[in-house]
Amino acid sequence: MDGTLVQSERLKGKALSEACSYFGTEVNIDIYKAVMGESWEVVTNRFFEYGKINPDKIEFDKIFKEVYEKLIQDELELSNNIKQLLDNLKINNKKLGVVSSASLWMVGQILKKFNLINYFDVVVTKEDVKNHKPNPEAYLFALTKLLLPAPKVLVFEDSFAGIIAANKSGCDVIAYQHEFNKNHDFCLAEKVISDFDEIII
């Protein structure tokens, strides 16, 4: 979802940075570039490390949520031509799923904002798994829910951790490149795109 379905990676980095400033430190949003796609614990710990803070994690998450919810409503946009791709896939009776390391509240708000809930046959979030990307558990869980074998499934990912997870699950992967992930390793992807109009159905 993040960085593929919607252009959220910069906004998530911004929200993390603003939450850190609440605790008296400044952390550049670019820190998020290296850990995007990883578990929330890995992401927040990297920000805490750079900011040299040890905040109460419940309070930090609360501040982050307040900031990010506003950014979702005010600034979040769909990725280029993703809506057209989704429409074409549904017309061709393809099963669709969202597999995200994000919390259910984030995924739910984003899908609701863009009226995308009915496009997806399965939605997997942080709460559905014990092991997060780069572990393949989330993708394996989605495959079970979709009743599809991995060779029949194509995954779109924007992070190194996500590509590893999808690859380990046995799925082919297309990497979606944007301003926030240009330094990520896409060598395991079948193809790298920067706009969803590059996909022909």
GROMACS elastic network, one bead per residue, 0.5 to 0.9 nm:
[ bonds ]
;  ai    aj funct       b0    kb
    1     4     6  0.53767   500
    1     6     6  0.63005   500
    1     7     6  0.89156   500
    1     8     6  0.85882   500
    1    98     6  0.62930   500
    1    99     6  0.69632   500
    1   100     6  0.59323   500
    1   101     6  0.88075   500
    1   102     6  0.85280   500
    1   107     6  0.76645   500
    1   110     6  0.89082   500
    1   156     6  0.89039   500
    1   157     6  0.82893   500
    2     5     6  0.62449   500
    2     6     6  0.56906   500
    2     7     6  0.66636   500
    2     8     6  0.54287   500
    2     9     6  0.61295   500
    2    12     6  0.88596   500
    2    36     6  0.89032   500
    2    37     6  0.81566   500
    2   100     6  0.74748   500
    2   101     6  0.88484   500
    2   102     6  0.81037   500
    2   107     6  0.88018   500
    2   157     6  0.88820   500
    2   158     6  0.80175   500
    3     6     6  0.54737   500
    3     7     6  0.50001   500
    3     8     6  0.55775   500
    3     9     6  0.54828   500
    3    10     6  0.86727   500
    3    79     6  0.76511   500
    3   157     6  0.78935   500
    3   158     6  0.59298   500
    3   159     6  0.83255   500
    3   176     6  0.77388   500
    3   177     6  0.84652   500
    3   178     6  0.76187   500
    3   180     6  0.83910   500
    3   181     6  0.87328   500
    4     7     6  0.68461   500
    4     8     6  0.85106   500
    4    78     6  0.85118   500
    4    79     6  0.64539   500
    4    82     6  0.83205   500
    4   156     6  0.68802   500
    4   157     6  0.63958   500
    4   158     6  0.61381   500
    4   175     6  0.87491   500
    4   176     6  0.62518   500
    4   177     6  0.85228   500
    4   178     6  0.88654   500
    5     8     6  0.86992   500
    5    78     6  0.62205   500
    5    79     6  0.57244   500
    5    80     6  0.88889   500
    5    82     6  0.65071   500
    5    83     6  0.86213   500
    5    98     6  0.88918   500
    5   156     6  0.88723   500
    6     9     6  0.83948   500
    6    76     6  0.72160   500
    6    77     6  0.58955   500
    6    80     6  0.86398   500
    6    82     6  0.83777   500
    6   110     6  0.82257   500
    7    10     6  0.74117   500
    7    11     6  0.79632   500
    7    76     6  0.64602   500
    7    77     6  0.56809   500
    7    78     6  0.58969   500
    7    79     6  0.54933   500
    7    80     6  0.88216   500
    7   178     6  0.85792   500
    8    11     6  0.51535   500
    8    12     6  0.60280   500
    8    13     6  0.85848   500
    8    72     6  0.79661   500
    8    75     6  0.89646   500
    8    76     6  0.62701   500
    8    77     6  0.75817   500
    8    78     6  0.85941   500
    9    12     6  0.51334   500
    9    13     6  0.62070   500
    9    14     6  0.85505   500
    9    32     6  0.80800   500
    9    33     6  0.81352   500
    9    36     6  0.74557   500
    9   180     6  0.67812   500
    9   181     6  0.88511   500
   10    13     6  0.50984   500
   10    14     6  0.61050   500
   10    15     6  0.86661   500
   10    29     6  0.73867   500
   10    30     6  0.82902   500
   10    32     6  0.82430   500
   10    33     6  0.85677   500
   10   179     6  0.86214   500
   10   180     6  0.66963   500
   11    15     6  0.61324   500
   11    16     6  0.85736   500
   11    29     6  0.88163   500
   11    68     6  0.72555   500
   11    71     6  0.66384   500
   11    72     6  0.78688   500
   11    75     6  0.80020   500
   11    76     6  0.75483   500
   12    15     6  0.50757   500
   12    16     6  0.61864   500
   12    17     6  0.85604   500
   12    29     6  0.84755   500
   12    32     6  0.81486   500
   12    64     6  0.88431   500
   12    68     6  0.66206   500
   12    71     6  0.84844   500
   13    16     6  0.51171   500
   13    17     6  0.61417   500
   13    18     6  0.86290   500
   13    28     6  0.82914   500
   13    30     6  0.70611   500
   13    31     6  0.76501   500
   13    32     6  0.54112   500
   13    33     6  0.79718   500
   13    36     6  0.87351   500
   14    17     6  0.50628   500
   14    18     6  0.61371   500
   14    19     6  0.85564   500
   14    28     6  0.82616   500
   14    29     6  0.54454   500
   14    30     6  0.88103   500
   14    32     6  0.88524   500
   14    67     6  0.87850   500
   14    68     6  0.82443   500
   14    71     6  0.89553   500
   15    18     6  0.50781   500
   15    19     6  0.60710   500
   15    20     6  0.85935   500
   15    29     6  0.83872   500
   15    63     6  0.87061   500
   15    64     6  0.57779   500
   15    65     6  0.80458   500
   15    66     6  0.87480   500
   15    67     6  0.56136   500
   15    68     6  0.53256   500
   15    71     6  0.78615   500
   16    19     6  0.51067   500
   16    20     6  0.62865   500
   16    21     6  0.87780   500
   16    27     6  0.84049   500
   16    29     6  0.73561   500
   16    32     6  0.83270   500
   16    44     6  0.77301   500
   16    47     6  0.75723   500
   16    60     6  0.89960   500
   16    63     6  0.89594   500
   16    64     6  0.60497   500
   16    67     6  0.85099   500
   16    68     6  0.82789   500
   17    20     6  0.51256   500
   17    21     6  0.63781   500
   17    22     6  0.89239   500
   17    25     6  0.87605   500
   17    26     6  0.68387   500
   17    27     6  0.54048   500
   17    28     6  0.63735   500
   17    29     6  0.56688   500
   17    31     6  0.89657   500
   17    47     6  0.77511   500
   17    64     6  0.87724   500
   18    21     6  0.50025   500
   18    22     6  0.65269   500
   18    26     6  0.80252   500
   18    27     6  0.82841   500
   18    29     6  0.89082   500
   18    63     6  0.85239   500
   18    64     6  0.75422   500
   18    67     6  0.74897   500
   19    22     6  0.52234   500
   19    23     6  0.70870   500
   19    60     6  0.64736   500
   19    61     6  0.81782   500
   19    62     6  0.88592   500
   19    63     6  0.56554   500
   19    64     6  0.51958   500
   19    65     6  0.88687   500
   19    67     6  0.75014   500
   20    23     6  0.52897   500
   20    24     6  0.67819   500
   20    25     6  0.57933   500
   20    26     6  0.64758   500
   20    27     6  0.67950   500
   20    47     6  0.75697   500
   20    48     6  0.76352   500
   20    51     6  0.72059   500
   20    53     6  0.82111   500
   20    55     6  0.87334   500
   20    60     6  0.77684   500
   20    63     6  0.89458   500
   20    64     6  0.85856   500
   21    26     6  0.53720   500
   21    27     6  0.75494   500
   21    51     6  0.88820   500
   22    25     6  0.74084   500
   22    60     6  0.85886   500
   22    63     6  0.78908   500
   23    26     6  0.89230   500
   23    53     6  0.75608   500
   23    54     6  0.89845   500
   23    55     6  0.70936   500
   23    60     6  0.83657   500
   24    51     6  0.87244   500
   24    53     6  0.84309   500
   25    51     6  0.55969   500
   25    52     6  0.77218   500
   25    53     6  0.75510   500
   26    50     6  0.87371   500
   26    51     6  0.62886   500
   27    30     6  0.84255   500
   27    31     6  0.73949   500
   27    47     6  0.67458   500
   27    48     6  0.86271   500
   27    50     6  0.65623   500
   27    51     6  0.56516   500
   28    31     6  0.59418   500
   28    32     6  0.83012   500
   28    47     6  0.88618   500
   28    50     6  0.89220   500
   29    32     6  0.58046   500
   29    33     6  0.78399   500
   30    33     6  0.53837   500
   30    34     6  0.79037   500
   30   180     6  0.79604   500
   31    34     6  0.62036   500
   31    35     6  0.75102   500
   31    46     6  0.76597   500
   31    47     6  0.70615   500
   31    50     6  0.82228   500
   32    35     6  0.54010   500
   32    36     6  0.57236   500
   32    43     6  0.71098   500
   32    46     6  0.81849   500
   32    47     6  0.78379   500
   32   180     6  0.86098   500
   33    36     6  0.56734   500
   33   159     6  0.89719   500
   33   180     6  0.59082   500
   33   181     6  0.61400   500
   33   182     6  0.87864   500
   33   183     6  0.80986   500
   33   184     6  0.83911   500
   34    37     6  0.89455   500
   34    43     6  0.89457   500
   34   159     6  0.88995   500
   34   181     6  0.80641   500
   34   183     6  0.81042   500
   34   184     6  0.76791   500
   35    38     6  0.56303   500
   35    39     6  0.84853   500
   35    42     6  0.72113   500
   35    43     6  0.56907   500
   35    46     6  0.77733   500
   35   159     6  0.84320   500
   35   160     6  0.89058   500
   35   161     6  0.82739   500
   36    39     6  0.83865   500
   36    43     6  0.70097   500
   36   158     6  0.87296   500
   36   159     6  0.63993   500
   36   160     6  0.84242   500
   36   161     6  0.79283   500
   36   162     6  0.89992   500
   36   181     6  0.84107   500
   37    40     6  0.87051   500
   37    43     6  0.85097   500
   37   100     6  0.82516   500
   37   101     6  0.66243   500
   37   102     6  0.86282   500
   37   132     6  0.89946   500
   37   133     6  0.67615   500
   37   134     6  0.80510   500
   37   157     6  0.89631   500
   37   158     6  0.78679   500
   37   159     6  0.55020   500
   37   160     6  0.74099   500
   37   161     6  0.56820   500
   37   162     6  0.58603   500
   38    41     6  0.81551   500
   38    42     6  0.62198   500
   38    43     6  0.64261   500
   38   101     6  0.70441   500
   38   132     6  0.69852   500
   38   133     6  0.56502   500
   38   134     6  0.69014   500
   38   159     6  0.84530   500
   38   160     6  0.89308   500
   38   161     6  0.61219   500
   38   162     6  0.77368   500
   39    42     6  0.53141   500
   39    43     6  0.63226   500
   39    44     6  0.87514   500
   39   101     6  0.61703   500
   39   102     6  0.80097   500
   39   126     6  0.80977   500
   39   131     6  0.85076   500
   39   132     6  0.56166   500
   39   133     6  0.65992   500
   39   134     6  0.86698   500
   40    43     6  0.50331   500
   40    44     6  0.60322   500
   40    45     6  0.83209   500
   40   101     6  0.75440   500
   40   102     6  0.74729   500
   40   103     6  0.86832   500
   40   126     6  0.86231   500
   40   132     6  0.89429   500
   41    44     6  0.53586   500
   41    45     6  0.58991   500
   41    46     6  0.84950   500
   42    45     6  0.52685   500
   42    46     6  0.62520   500
   42    47     6  0.88991   500
   43    46     6  0.53642   500
   43    47     6  0.66612   500
   43    48     6  0.88931   500
   44    47     6  0.51047   500
   44    48     6  0.61368   500
   44    49     6  0.85111   500
   44    57     6  0.88600   500
   45    49     6  0.59648   500
   45    50     6  0.86042   500
   45    54     6  0.88991   500
   46    49     6  0.50624   500
   46    50     6  0.63073   500
   46    51     6  0.85211   500
   47    50     6  0.52457   500
   47    51     6  0.59614   500
   47    52     6  0.82829   500
   47    53     6  0.85128   500
   48    51     6  0.50236   500
   48    52     6  0.56643   500
   48    53     6  0.51181   500
   48    54     6  0.62814   500
   48    55     6  0.78803   500
   49    52     6  0.50767   500
   49    53     6  0.67619   500
   49    54     6  0.83064   500
   50    53     6  0.80480   500
   51    54     6  0.88244   500
   54    57     6  0.82341   500
   55    58     6  0.85712   500
   55    59     6  0.75177   500
   55    60     6  0.65235   500
   56    59     6  0.54071   500
   56    60     6  0.61443   500
   56    61     6  0.86863   500
   57    61     6  0.60100   500
   57    62     6  0.84799   500
   58    61     6  0.51988   500
   58    62     6  0.62519   500
   58    63     6  0.88253   500
   59    62     6  0.50185   500
   59    63     6  0.63153   500
   59    64     6  0.85995   500
   60    63     6  0.52222   500
   60    64     6  0.61100   500
   60    65     6  0.85460   500
   61    64     6  0.50007   500
   61    65     6  0.59993   500
   61    66     6  0.86371   500
   62    65     6  0.51482   500
   62    66     6  0.63424   500
   62    67     6  0.88124   500
   63    66     6  0.52436   500
   63    67     6  0.63792   500
   63    68     6  0.85980   500
   64    67     6  0.52660   500
   64    68     6  0.59274   500
   64    69     6  0.83867   500
   65    68     6  0.51164   500
   65    69     6  0.58074   500
   65    70     6  0.85110   500
   65   106     6  0.86321   500
   66    69     6  0.54733   500
   66    70     6  0.66101   500
   66    71     6  0.89454   500
   67    70     6  0.54768   500
   67    71     6  0.64432   500
   67    72     6  0.88392   500
   68    72     6  0.60402   500
   68    73     6  0.86412   500
   68   106     6  0.87146   500
   69    72     6  0.50904   500
   69    73     6  0.64110   500
   69    74     6  0.86649   500
   69   106     6  0.79678   500
   69   109     6  0.81154   500
   70    73     6  0.52373   500
   70    74     6  0.60039   500
   70    75     6  0.81555   500
   71    74     6  0.50771   500
   71    75     6  0.52905   500
   71    76     6  0.64766   500
   72    75     6  0.58435   500
   72    77     6  0.83762   500
   72   106     6  0.88207   500
   72   109     6  0.79430   500
   72   110     6  0.70753   500
   72   113     6  0.82970   500
   73    76     6  0.64748   500
   73   109     6  0.87984   500
   73   110     6  0.86191   500
   73   113     6  0.74504   500
   76   110     6  0.85127   500
   77    80     6  0.88533   500
   77   114     6  0.87541   500
   78    81     6  0.80106   500
   78    82     6  0.68979   500
   78    83     6  0.77054   500
   78   114     6  0.79314   500
   79    82     6  0.56420   500
   79    83     6  0.81809   500
   79   195     6  0.76699   500
   79   196     6  0.78384   500
   80    83     6  0.80685   500
   80   194     6  0.84136   500
   80   195     6  0.55752   500
   80   196     6  0.61684   500
   80   197     6  0.77138   500
   81    84     6  0.54041   500
   81    85     6  0.65087   500
   81    86     6  0.88888   500
   81   195     6  0.67498   500
   81   196     6  0.52666   500
   81   197     6  0.58145   500
   82    85     6  0.50591   500
   82    86     6  0.61853   500
   82    87     6  0.86137   500
   82   195     6  0.81144   500
   82   196     6  0.56407   500
   82   197     6  0.78211   500
   83    86     6  0.51023   500
   83    87     6  0.61647   500
   83    88     6  0.86284   500
   83   116     6  0.88866   500
   83   196     6  0.89608   500
   84    87     6  0.50958   500
   84    88     6  0.62031   500
   84    89     6  0.86373   500
   84   196     6  0.83883   500
   84   197     6  0.81424   500
   85    88     6  0.51138   500
   85    89     6  0.61450   500
   85    90     6  0.86561   500
   85   196     6  0.67984   500
   85   197     6  0.74207   500
   85   199     6  0.76936   500
   85   200     6  0.85872   500
   85   201     6  0.79704   500
   86    89     6  0.50949   500
   86    90     6  0.62010   500
   86    91     6  0.85798   500
   86    96     6  0.84126   500
   86   119     6  0.73600   500
   87    90     6  0.52562   500
   87    91     6  0.61704   500
   87    92     6  0.86598   500
   87   119     6  0.83192   500
   88    91     6  0.50801   500
   88    92     6  0.62547   500
   88    93     6  0.87362   500
   88    94     6  0.88686   500
   88   201     6  0.69699   500
   89    92     6  0.51004   500
   89    93     6  0.63552   500
   89    94     6  0.53279   500
   89    95     6  0.78963   500
   89    96     6  0.80377   500
   89   201     6  0.72244   500
   90    94     6  0.55763   500
   90    95     6  0.74501   500
   90    96     6  0.80545   500
   90   119     6  0.72794   500
   91    94     6  0.76700   500
   92   201     6  0.83807   500
   95   119     6  0.87833   500
   95   120     6  0.72992   500
   95   121     6  0.62371   500
   95   122     6  0.86302   500
   95   146     6  0.73019   500
   96   119     6  0.69133   500
   96   121     6  0.55328   500
   96   122     6  0.69495   500
   96   123     6  0.89181   500
   96   146     6  0.83071   500
   97   119     6  0.83427   500
   97   120     6  0.51330   500
   97   121     6  0.57019   500
   97   123     6  0.56677   500
   97   124     6  0.77481   500
   97   142     6  0.72362   500
   97   146     6  0.79327   500
   98   107     6  0.87988   500
   98   120     6  0.69289   500
   98   121     6  0.84979   500
   98   122     6  0.64673   500
   98   124     6  0.60023   500
   98   125     6  0.81019   500
   98   142     6  0.83039   500
   99   102     6  0.88503   500
   99   122     6  0.83071   500
   99   123     6  0.61305   500
   99   125     6  0.62812   500
   99   126     6  0.88779   500
   99   138     6  0.65279   500
   99   139     6  0.66448   500
   99   142     6  0.71006   500
  100   103     6  0.79202   500
  100   104     6  0.89157   500
  100   107     6  0.77053   500
  100   123     6  0.80115   500
  100   124     6  0.60480   500
  100   125     6  0.50091   500
  100   126     6  0.66733   500
  100   133     6  0.88567   500
  100   138     6  0.78236   500
  100   162     6  0.89691   500
  101   124     6  0.82071   500
  101   125     6  0.57016   500
  101   127     6  0.86174   500
  101   132     6  0.65205   500
  101   133     6  0.69637   500
  101   138     6  0.82256   500
  101   162     6  0.89495   500
  102   105     6  0.82366   500
  102   106     6  0.63444   500
  102   107     6  0.66102   500
  102   125     6  0.58155   500
  102   126     6  0.53829   500
  102   127     6  0.85497   500
  103   106     6  0.54744   500
  103   107     6  0.65008   500
  103   108     6  0.86283   500
  103   125     6  0.57409   500
  103   126     6  0.50442   500
  103   127     6  0.65574   500
  104   107     6  0.51638   500
  104   108     6  0.58248   500
  104   109     6  0.84350   500
  104   124     6  0.83449   500
  104   125     6  0.55823   500
  104   126     6  0.68284   500
  104   127     6  0.68812   500
  105   108     6  0.51127   500
  105   109     6  0.60642   500
  105   110     6  0.85703   500
  106   109     6  0.53596   500
  106   110     6  0.62442   500
  106   111     6  0.86672   500
  107   110     6  0.52841   500
  107   111     6  0.61289   500
  107   112     6  0.84586   500
  107   123     6  0.85345   500
  107   125     6  0.73484   500
  108   111     6  0.53278   500
  108   112     6  0.60157   500
  108   113     6  0.85060   500
  108   117     6  0.80701   500
  109   112     6  0.51067   500
  109   113     6  0.59871   500
  109   114     6  0.87936   500
  110   113     6  0.51121   500
  110   114     6  0.65449   500
  110   115     6  0.85043   500
  110   116     6  0.83373   500
  111   114     6  0.55430   500
  111   115     6  0.58893   500
  111   117     6  0.53352   500
  111   118     6  0.89600   500
  112   116     6  0.63358   500
  112   117     6  0.63164   500
  113   116     6  0.78599   500
  114   117     6  0.83314   500
  115   118     6  0.75626   500
  115   119     6  0.86590   500
  116   119     6  0.54568   500
  116   120     6  0.74666   500
  117   120     6  0.60750   500
  117   121     6  0.88792   500
  117   123     6  0.89150   500
  118   121     6  0.76785   500
  120   123     6  0.68076   500
  121   145     6  0.85172   500
  121   146     6  0.71769   500
  122   142     6  0.68395   500
  122   145     6  0.67398   500
  122   146     6  0.68505   500
  123   142     6  0.76985   500
  124   127     6  0.79758   500
  124   128     6  0.61687   500
  124   129     6  0.83000   500
  124   138     6  0.67598   500
  124   139     6  0.83476   500
  124   141     6  0.78518   500
  124   142     6  0.66186   500
  125   128     6  0.55845   500
  125   129     6  0.75475   500
  125   138     6  0.78817   500
  126   129     6  0.60773   500
  126   130     6  0.80189   500
  126   131     6  0.88314   500
  126   132     6  0.73238   500
  126   138     6  0.83516   500
  127   130     6  0.77351   500
  128   138     6  0.75307   500
  128   141     6  0.83697   500
  129   132     6  0.68652   500
  129   137     6  0.66958   500
  129   138     6  0.61295   500
  129   141     6  0.80490   500
  130   137     6  0.78645   500
  130   138     6  0.87261   500
  131   134     6  0.84551   500
  131   135     6  0.59786   500
  131   136     6  0.79177   500
  131   137     6  0.61606   500
  131   138     6  0.76438   500
  132   135     6  0.54194   500
  132   136     6  0.74334   500
  132   137     6  0.69221   500
  132   138     6  0.68841   500
  132   165     6  0.85628   500
  133   136     6  0.62633   500
  133   137     6  0.77069   500
  133   138     6  0.74497   500
  133   161     6  0.55780   500
  133   162     6  0.57249   500
  133   163     6  0.87176   500
  133   164     6  0.77208   500
  133   165     6  0.55275   500
  133   166     6  0.86514   500
  134   137     6  0.87674   500
  134   160     6  0.79532   500
  134   162     6  0.57455   500
  134   163     6  0.75984   500
  134   164     6  0.55148   500
  134   166     6  0.81506   500
  134   168     6  0.85935   500
  135   138     6  0.76441   500
  135   139     6  0.88068   500
  135   161     6  0.81373   500
  135   162     6  0.85291   500
  135   164     6  0.76636   500
  135   165     6  0.51731   500
  135   166     6  0.86229   500
  135   168     6  0.77721   500
  135   169     6  0.88145   500
  136   139     6  0.54578   500
  136   140     6  0.61545   500
  136   141     6  0.86111   500
  136   162     6  0.84837   500
  136   164     6  0.76805   500
  136   166     6  0.61201   500
  136   167     6  0.78990   500
  136   168     6  0.57985   500
  136   169     6  0.53899   500
  137   140     6  0.50790   500
  137   141     6  0.60172   500
  137   142     6  0.85814   500
  137   165     6  0.77259   500
  137   169     6  0.77895   500
  138   141     6  0.51134   500
  138   142     6  0.62601   500
  138   143     6  0.87487   500
  138   165     6  0.80713   500
  138   166     6  0.87530   500
  138   169     6  0.89512   500
  139   143     6  0.61763   500
  139   144     6  0.86498   500
  139   165     6  0.71366   500
  139   166     6  0.62056   500
  139   168     6  0.89147   500
  139   169     6  0.62160   500
  139   171     6  0.86691   500
  140   143     6  0.50996   500
  140   144     6  0.63529   500
  140   145     6  0.87661   500
  140   150     6  0.83070   500
  140   166     6  0.85653   500
  140   169     6  0.58835   500
  140   170     6  0.88286   500
  141   144     6  0.51848   500
  141   145     6  0.63631   500
  141   146     6  0.87168   500
  142   145     6  0.50286   500
  142   146     6  0.60541   500
  142   147     6  0.84282   500
  142   148     6  0.88275   500
  143   146     6  0.50585   500
  143   147     6  0.59168   500
  143   148     6  0.54673   500
  143   149     6  0.66069   500
  143   150     6  0.67972   500
  143   153     6  0.82191   500
  143   169     6  0.88138   500
  144   147     6  0.50951   500
  144   148     6  0.67835   500
  144   149     6  0.82496   500
  145   148     6  0.79823   500
  146   149     6  0.87457   500
  148   151     6  0.84410   500
  148   152     6  0.66440   500
  148   153     6  0.72530   500
  149   152     6  0.56674   500
  149   153     6  0.70539   500
  149   170     6  0.86120   500
  149   171     6  0.86137   500
  150   153     6  0.52868   500
  150   154     6  0.81598   500
  150   169     6  0.67828   500
  150   170     6  0.51692   500
  150   172     6  0.80238   500
  151   154     6  0.79050   500
  151   170     6  0.64828   500
  151   171     6  0.56164   500
  151   172     6  0.71115   500
  152   171     6  0.75401   500
  152   172     6  0.86177   500
  153   170     6  0.87097   500
  153   171     6  0.56892   500
  153   172     6  0.68492   500
  153   173     6  0.88222   500
  154   166     6  0.89817   500
  154   171     6  0.59643   500
  154   172     6  0.51750   500
  154   173     6  0.58227   500
  154   174     6  0.74203   500
  155   163     6  0.84059   500
  155   166     6  0.67556   500
  155   167     6  0.88940   500
  155   171     6  0.66314   500
  155   172     6  0.62047   500
  155   174     6  0.61962   500
  155   175     6  0.84327   500
  156   162     6  0.89414   500
  156   163     6  0.82983   500
  156   166     6  0.88544   500
  156   172     6  0.87980   500
  156   173     6  0.57942   500
  156   175     6  0.58486   500
  156   176     6  0.66779   500
  157   160     6  0.81686   500
  157   161     6  0.89797   500
  157   162     6  0.58814   500
  157   163     6  0.58786   500
  157   166     6  0.81898   500
  157   173     6  0.69014   500
  157   174     6  0.63830   500
  157   175     6  0.50525   500
  157   176     6  0.59786   500
  157   177     6  0.88189   500
  157   189     6  0.87981   500
  158   161     6  0.87561   500
  158   162     6  0.69852   500
  158   163     6  0.73968   500
  158   174     6  0.84861   500
  158   175     6  0.54271   500
  158   177     6  0.62178   500
  158   178     6  0.79736   500
  158   181     6  0.69244   500
  158   184     6  0.83418   500
  158   186     6  0.86514   500
  159   162     6  0.51371   500
  159   163     6  0.61733   500
  159   164     6  0.86435   500
  159   175     6  0.77987   500
  159   176     6  0.84375   500
  159   177     6  0.88169   500
  159   181     6  0.68119   500
  159   184     6  0.64469   500
  159   185     6  0.80168   500
  159   186     6  0.81237   500
  160   163     6  0.51373   500
  160   164     6  0.62225   500
  160   165     6  0.86459   500
  160   181     6  0.88014   500
  160   184     6  0.56792   500
  160   185     6  0.57350   500
  160   186     6  0.66390   500
  160   188     6  0.88477   500
  161   164     6  0.52603   500
  161   165     6  0.62651   500
  161   166     6  0.87547   500
  162   165     6  0.50337   500
  162   166     6  0.61339   500
  162   167     6  0.84311   500
  163   166     6  0.51933   500
  163   167     6  0.59522   500
  163   168     6  0.84703   500
  163   173     6  0.66313   500
  163   174     6  0.83505   500
  163   175     6  0.74845   500
  163   185     6  0.89097   500
  163   186     6  0.74747   500
  163   188     6  0.68887   500
  163   189     6  0.69238   500
  164   167     6  0.50741   500
  164   168     6  0.60298   500
  164   169     6  0.85955   500
  164   188     6  0.73681   500
  165   168     6  0.52223   500
  165   169     6  0.63458   500
  166   169     6  0.51285   500
  166   170     6  0.67220   500
  166   171     6  0.57067   500
  166   172     6  0.73177   500
  166   173     6  0.67503   500
  167   170     6  0.52787   500
  167   171     6  0.54776   500
  167   172     6  0.64082   500
  167   173     6  0.68114   500
  167   188     6  0.72255   500
  167   189     6  0.81504   500
  168   171     6  0.74906   500
  172   188     6  0.88220   500
  172   189     6  0.71493   500
  172   190     6  0.65939   500
  173   188     6  0.75437   500
  173   190     6  0.57142   500
  173   191     6  0.73920   500
  174   186     6  0.87931   500
  174   188     6  0.89405   500
  174   189     6  0.53054   500
  174   190     6  0.55914   500
  174   191     6  0.50255   500
  174   192     6  0.58453   500
  174   193     6  0.73246   500
  175   186     6  0.65091   500
  175   188     6  0.88912   500
  175   189     6  0.58551   500
  175   190     6  0.77572   500
  175   191     6  0.62556   500
  175   193     6  0.62474   500
  175   194     6  0.84045   500
  176   181     6  0.87809   500
  176   191     6  0.87127   500
  176   192     6  0.59421   500
  176   193     6  0.51066   500
  176   194     6  0.55576   500
  176   195     6  0.74932   500
  176   196     6  0.82672   500
  177   180     6  0.80102   500
  177   181     6  0.62371   500
  177   182     6  0.64416   500
  177   184     6  0.88839   500
  177   192     6  0.67252   500
  177   193     6  0.60075   500
  177   195     6  0.81911   500
  178   181     6  0.57893   500
  178   182     6  0.64981   500
  178   193     6  0.89304   500
  178   194     6  0.62673   500
  178   195     6  0.88597   500
  179   182     6  0.61450   500
  180   183     6  0.81281   500
  181   184     6  0.54217   500
  181   185     6  0.88841   500
  182   185     6  0.83887   500
  185   188     6  0.79023   500
  186   189     6  0.54601   500
  186   190     6  0.86900   500
  186   191     6  0.84019   500
  186   192     6  0.73514   500
  187   190     6  0.80528   500
  187   191     6  0.88805   500
  188   191     6  0.87938   500
  189   192     6  0.68732   500
  193   196     6  0.71141   500
  193   197     6  0.89760   500
  193   198     6  0.66495   500
  193   199     6  0.83165   500
  194   197     6  0.88072   500
  194   198     6  0.78616   500
  195   198     6  0.59298   500
  195   199     6  0.82414   500
  196   199     6  0.56385   500
  196   200     6  0.88561   500
  197   200     6  0.73005   500
